[in-house]
């Protein structure tokens, strides 16, 4: 008679021995499906915008309007967005991810590069691309800390750091040599 506990134990031992004989734990393989452009559109841009729009002070004819997280639900939504940014940074750093699909084009021709040129820059300087992704991640972790502490001042500072991390990457890979293509704050688009 074979005892169920013995069978489970023996099966576990055999599995462990098989893994050890093969050189350790099986290596993970990942398949990147979304392009960098898609990650920006569906994860990074909306999450970053939510962070930047979380604290707003606006002077109107009717007085000062202030928007800031007030309820736990507000802080939870903000944390969700910051966490999305942290994990999106991991996705950006996955090898072999394409910048854009074959039909993608520059949104601002003459300012930002064609996706093929961006892909070439990324491929030629992969180390800088990964470093830029890591800066996004580190900044996003700082956001989470500010959110967990419900610290508006720290949130504003981390939001500024997030803008800088994004702009540094874009100025290196999306529109090198062009500077920041956004209108100056005093200009209207």
C-alpha positions as CSV (number, residue, x, y, z in Angstrom):
1,X,0.0,0.0,0.0
2,X,1.3,3.4,-1.0
3,X,0.6,6.2,1.5
4,X,-0.7,9.5,0.1
5,X,1.7,11.5,2.2
6,X,4.7,9.4,1.0
7,X,3.6,9.8,-2.6
8,X,3.3,13.6,-2.3
9,X,6.7,13.8,-0.5
10,X,8.3,11.5,-3.1
11,X,6.9,13.5,-6.0
12,X,8.1,16.7,-4.5
13,X,11.6,15.2,-4.0
14,X,11.7,14.0,-7.5
15,X,10.7,17.4,-8.8
16,X,13.3,19.1,-6.8
17,X,16.0,16.7,-8.0
18,X,14.9,17.2,-11.6
19,X,15.1,20.9,-11.3
20,X,18.5,20.7,-9.6
21,X,19.8,18.4,-12.3
22,X,18.7,20.9,-15.0
23,X,20.8,23.7,-13.4
24,X,18.4,25.3,-11.0
25,X,15.0,26.8,-11.4
26,X,13.6,27.1,-14.9
27,X,14.4,30.4,-16.5
28,X,11.5,32.7,-17.2
29,X,10.9,33.8,-20.7
30,X,8.8,36.9,-21.4
31,X,7.1,37.9,-24.5
32,X,6.6,41.6,-25.0
33,X,3.4,42.2,-26.9
34,X,2.6,45.9,-26.4
35,X,4.8,48.5,-28.0
36,X,6.4,51.3,-26.1
37,X,3.9,53.6,-27.8
38,X,1.0,51.5,-26.5
39,X,2.4,51.3,-23.0
40,X,2.7,55.1,-23.0
41,X,-0.9,55.5,-24.3
42,X,-2.6,52.9,-22.0
43,X,-0.5,52.9,-18.8
44,X,2.1,55.7,-18.5
45,X,0.4,58.8,-19.8
46,X,-3.0,58.3,-18.1
47,X,-1.3,57.4,-14.8
48,X,1.2,60.4,-14.9
49,X,-1.6,62.7,-15.8
50,X,-3.6,61.5,-12.8
51,X,-0.6,62.3,-10.6
52,X,-0.1,65.7,-12.1
53,X,-3.8,66.6,-11.9
54,X,-4.2,65.4,-8.3
55,X,-3.2,68.7,-6.8
56,X,-4.3,71.8,-8.6
57,X,-4.9,75.4,-7.5
58,X,-6.7,77.7,-9.9
59,X,-7.6,81.3,-9.5
60,X,-11.0,82.1,-11.2
61,X,-13.3,85.1,-11.2
62,X,-15.3,83.3,-8.5
63,X,-12.3,82.7,-6.3
64,X,-9.6,80.1,-5.7
65,X,-10.5,76.5,-6.7
66,X,-8.3,73.8,-5.1
67,X,-8.3,70.2,-6.1
68,X,-6.4,67.7,-4.0
69,X,-6.9,64.2,-2.7
70,X,-9.3,64.3,0.3
71,X,-10.9,60.9,0.8
72,X,-9.2,57.5,1.2
73,X,-10.7,56.6,-2.2
74,X,-8.9,59.6,-3.7
75,X,-5.6,58.4,-2.2
76,X,-6.2,54.8,-3.3
77,X,-6.8,55.9,-6.9
78,X,-3.7,58.0,-6.8
79,X,-1.7,55.0,-5.4
80,X,-3.1,52.8,-8.1
81,X,-1.7,55.2,-10.7
82,X,1.7,55.5,-9.1
83,X,1.9,51.7,-8.8
84,X,1.0,51.4,-12.5
85,X,4.0,53.7,-13.3
86,X,6.3,51.6,-11.2
87,X,5.4,48.4,-13.0
88,X,5.2,50.1,-16.4
89,X,8.9,51.0,-15.9
90,X,9.6,47.3,-15.7
91,X,7.8,46.7,-18.9
92,X,9.7,49.4,-20.7
93,X,13.0,47.8,-19.8
94,X,12.1,44.4,-21.3
95,X,14.4,43.5,-24.1
96,X,13.1,43.2,-27.6
97,X,10.1,45.5,-27.1
98,X,9.3,47.5,-30.2
99,X,8.9,51.2,-30.0
100,X,5.8,51.3,-32.2
101,X,3.8,49.3,-34.7
102,X,4.7,49.3,-38.4
103,X,2.0,51.9,-39.3
104,X,2.9,54.3,-36.5
105,X,4.1,57.8,-37.5
106,X,5.5,60.8,-35.7
107,X,2.9,62.9,-34.0
108,X,4.9,66.1,-34.4
109,X,6.9,65.7,-37.6
110,X,10.0,67.9,-37.5
111,X,10.0,67.9,-33.7
112,X,9.7,64.3,-32.6
113,X,11.4,61.5,-34.4
114,X,9.8,58.8,-36.6
115,X,9.3,55.6,-34.6
116,X,12.0,53.8,-36.7
117,X,14.6,56.5,-35.7
118,X,13.5,56.2,-32.0
119,X,13.9,52.4,-32.2
120,X,17.4,52.9,-33.6
121,X,18.4,55.2,-30.8
122,X,17.0,52.9,-28.2
123,X,18.8,49.9,-29.7
124,X,22.1,51.7,-30.0
125,X,21.9,53.0,-26.4
126,X,20.0,50.3,-24.6
127,X,21.9,51.0,-21.3
128,X,20.6,54.6,-21.3
129,X,17.1,53.4,-22.1
130,X,17.1,51.0,-19.1
131,X,18.5,53.8,-16.9
132,X,15.7,56.1,-18.0
133,X,13.2,53.4,-17.2
134,X,14.8,52.9,-13.8
135,X,14.5,56.7,-13.1
136,X,10.8,56.5,-13.9
137,X,10.5,53.6,-11.5
138,X,12.5,55.2,-8.7
139,X,10.5,58.4,-9.0
140,X,7.2,56.5,-9.0
141,X,8.3,54.7,-5.8
142,X,8.8,58.2,-4.3
143,X,5.2,59.0,-5.4
144,X,3.9,55.9,-3.6
145,X,5.7,57.0,-0.4
146,X,4.2,60.5,-0.6
147,X,0.8,59.0,-1.2
148,X,1.1,56.5,1.6
149,X,2.0,59.4,3.9
150,X,-0.8,61.6,2.5
151,X,1.8,64.3,2.1
152,X,0.7,66.9,-0.4
153,X,4.1,68.7,-0.4
154,X,6.0,65.5,-1.1
155,X,3.4,64.5,-3.7
156,X,4.0,67.8,-5.5
157,X,7.8,67.4,-5.4
158,X,7.6,63.8,-6.6
159,X,5.3,65.0,-9.4
160,X,7.9,67.5,-10.5
161,X,10.5,64.7,-10.4
162,X,8.2,62.5,-12.5
163,X,7.9,65.3,-15.1
164,X,11.7,65.6,-15.1
165,X,12.2,61.8,-15.5
166,X,9.8,61.8,-18.4
167,X,11.2,64.9,-20.1
168,X,14.8,63.6,-19.8
169,X,13.9,60.4,-21.5
170,X,11.9,62.1,-24.2
171,X,14.6,64.6,-24.9
172,X,17.1,61.8,-25.4
173,X,15.0,59.4,-27.4
174,X,11.9,61.1,-28.8
175,X,13.1,64.6,-29.8
176,X,16.9,64.8,-29.2
177,X,18.3,68.2,-29.9
178,X,14.9,69.8,-30.1
179,X,14.4,70.8,-26.5
180,X,11.0,70.6,-24.9
181,X,8.4,70.9,-27.6
182,X,5.6,71.9,-25.2
183,X,4.6,75.5,-25.2
184,X,6.0,77.6,-22.4
185,X,3.6,78.0,-19.4
186,X,2.7,81.6,-20.4
187,X,1.9,80.6,-24.0
188,X,-1.4,79.1,-25.1
189,X,-1.3,76.0,-27.3
